[in-house]
Amino acid sequence: MSNARGALFLDRDGTINLEREYLSDPAQLELLPGAAEAIAAANRAQTPVIVVTNQSGVARGMFPESRIAEIHSRLDQLLAEAGASIDAYYYCPHHPKSASAVYRVACECRKPRAGMLYAAAAEHAIDLRESLMIGDKPSDLDAGRVAGCQTMLVRTGYGQETERQLPAAVSSLVGRFDSLLPAVQYWLQTRKIRSMAAA
């Protein structure tokens, strides 16, 4: 694990793209302002960008699991137009109350559990202690904390509601930002400063 590096873990809906309840149509995917620029900045810094997203709409019968790949393909297209790219996608299609036995699973991947982050770390040689999880919901922050990552809250999506629910101090939370771009810029800058200080 000596070659492990930190990664940027991102929630999808409400963090990268406009929050739409149970997004099921790739044509409705709309990037939030600055999201592509934020991801491109991480790309330039040679930091892996990994999406971890709960997609219980599958378990609820709202859309087939195959639709997720279609939506991610559309997201890749939109990001590519801005010179940005995602290194890997992880999603959880489960829900403990699903009518389908296939998806009615008490899984380890559904945030706030950290299974998706652990899987990414194993498959991409990621050092979770050097990684950051950004999202707009408590489950995003909890998953990052459980995995040992730093966490940041964005006020897009459900972020403002989440901020009202948070206690004054959260040990893993290193910032609260209006959107993804300033969050990523701050993290990359602080990493650069730490790296220079250690040199």
C-alpha positions, -999 to 999 in steps of 0.1 A, spaced: 0 0 0 31 22 -2 19 37 -34 -15 47 -20 -26 82 -26 -55 104 -14 -87 107 -35 -116 131 -39 -148 112 -31 -179 130 -44 -216 124 -38 -235 128 -71 -270 143 -69 -270 177 -52 -232 179 -52 -221 175 -89 -255 178 -106 -288 195 -98 -308 176 -72 -338 159 -88 -357 134 -67 -347 100 -80 -331 112 -112 -340 86 -139 -337 104 -172 -302 112 -185 -317 141 -204 -326 158 -171 -290 157 -158 -278 192 -153 -244 201 -139 -243 225 -110 -223 257 -117 -186 252 -112 -188 214 -107 -170 206 -139 -143 232 -131 -139 217 -96 -134 181 -110 -110 194 -137 -89 210 -110 -86 177 -92 -78 160 -125 -49 185 -130 -37 178 -95 -36 141 -105 -60 133 -77 -84 104 -84 -120 116 -85 -145 89 -74 -183 92 -73 -201 73 -45 -239 75 -48 -269 59 -32 -294 50 -60 -323 35 -41 -347 44 -69 -336 11 -83 -348 -8 -52 -380 13 -51 -388 2 -87 -386 37 -101 -360 28 -128 -339 -2 -138 -303 -6 -126 -291 -2 -162 -303 34 -162 -275 43 -138 -249 35 -164 -268 56 -189 -269 86 -165 -232 82 -157 -224 81 -194 -243 114 -199 -224 129 -169 -191 118 -185 -201 136 -217 -210 168 -199 -178 168 -179 -157 160 -210 -170 191 -227 -154 211 -198 -121 191 -198 -130 171 -167 -134 134 -159 -145 109 -132 -120 81 -125 -146 57 -111 -182 54 -101 -196 33 -72 -233 31 -65 -256 14 -41 -290 2 -57 -303 -13 -24 -329 -4 1 -338 -24 32 -375 -20 25 -374 -28 -12 -403 -49 -26 -377 -68 -46 -358 -95 -28 -328 -88 -51 -325 -53 -38 -339 -58 -2 -304 -60 13 -289 -48 46 -258 -39 26 -225 -23 35 -225 0 5 -254 22 13 -243 55 28 -239 63 57 -220 30 57 -186 32 40 -186 1 18 -183 20 -14 -153 40 -1 -136 9 11 -141 -9 -22 -127 21 -41 -97 22 -17 -89 -15 -23 -94 -13 -61 -75 20 -67 -48 20 -41 -64 49 -22 -52 61 12 -85 70 29 -67 90 56 -55 113 29 -88 115 11 -118 139 12 -155 131 10 -177 160 -2 -215 158 -2 -248 176 7 -263 151 31 -255 137 66 -251 103 51 -223 116 29 -204 131 58 -210 100 80 -197 76 53 -166 97 49 -160 99 87 -165 61 91 -139 55 63 -114 78 80 -116 106 54 -118 143 59 -153 156 50 -168 188 35 -204 199 33 -216 218 3 -248 239 6 -261 228 -28 -288 201 -30 -299 194 6 -268 210 20 -285 240 37 -309 217 54 -281 195 65 -261 224 78 -290 233 101 -290 198 115 -252 196 122 -238 201 156 -214 230 160 -184 208 158 -180 176 137 -145 160 141 -141 150 104 -157 181 89 -130 205 76 -152 230 58 -186 241 47 -189 257 13 -215 272 -10 -207 248 -38 -182 222 -50 -157 245 -67 -146 265 -36 -145 233 -16 -122 215 -39 -100 246 -44 -96 250 -7 -87 213 -2 -62 212 -31 -45 244 -18 -42 231 18 -28 198 4 -2 218 -16 8 238 15 12 207 36 32 190 9 55 220 6 59 221 44 69 185 45 94 188 17 
